[in-house]
Amino acid sequence: PLILYMVALALLLHTSLFSNHLCGGDIFGEYSTYRLTVDNLFWDPNLASRLHAMLSITILPTIYSLMLGLEGTWIFKIVYPLIFAIVPLGLYLLFKSKVEKEIAFFSTFFFMSNMIFFTELLQLARQMVGELFYMLLFLSLFKDKIKPHVKWVFFIIFSFGLIVSHYALSYIFLIFLTALWIFGTLRKRKVAVTASMIVMFATICFTWYIYISSAKTFDHLL
């Protein structure tokens, strides 16, 4: 696990720290959204913007900036890669519970070796945080030896974290939950997903996206 985390961190930082400035596409819009929050010292949920509905690029970087005394550019260039490097670690723990640890190691290494991991994703701060919760949801669903009531608590917390971090990943996860439940029902096989989980996730998801930021996120989906 330590080797995987250090390799992931090295790959991410060798790209994010090649200059003193932000680089990419969406990251500039995300930085502007962060600046609105940190300059006003509060998050206005009524601003009509898909980006402004995401706490991962409004409240989260503001908290880190104020606590660490760092300007937002360095929060996105250093702190977010530190967070995103945890994703391969979680994948390794998930894979290791299903296959041999050597296969789990190289599977995770293959995930990190994809150029998208250490280039394009660094330009999407909200997706870095979203993928962390995405991984944690899979880990809580499919990791063995987790008590049902504990799994439910994790599922609710991580679901909310994913929903307020990245809208596209939330929709993808909802589709995945539904497809897996339908598969289990048709094949009469026991799966980790229940109808209650789907209803819970969909309720949190659409409640947030309809009533925050003038429903811009929901309008985009439609």
MOJOVEN-V593140 format. One line per field, one symbol per residue. psi: psi as a letter, one per 30 degrees, with the letter a starting at -180 (. if undefined). burial: I if it has 16 or more other C-alpha atoms within 10 Angstrom, else O. A space follows every 50 residues. Layout:
# MOJOVEN-V593140
psi=???
burial=???
This chain:
# MOJOVEN-V593140
psi=eeeeeeeeeeeeffefgflglkkadffeeeeeeeeeeeefglkjffkike effjffgdeefeeeeeefgkleefeffeeeeeefffeeeeeeeeeffell feeeefeeeeeffkfeegdeffgieeeeeefeeeeeeeeeefklgkkeee eeeeeeeeeeeeegekeeeeeeeeeeeeeeeeeeeefhkklfkleeeeee eeeeefeefegkhhgeeeeee.
burial=OOOIIOIIIIIIIOIIOOOOOIIOOOIIOIIIIIIIIIOOOOIOOOOOII IIIIIIIIIIIIOOIOOOOOOIIIIIIIIIIIOIIIIIIIIIIIIIOOOO OOOIIOIIIOOIOOOOIIIOIIIIIIIIIIIIIIIIIIIIIIIOOOOOOO IOOIIIOIIIIIIIIIIOIIIOIIOOIIOOIIOIOOOOOOOOIIOOIIOO IIOOIIOIIOOIIIIIIIOOOO
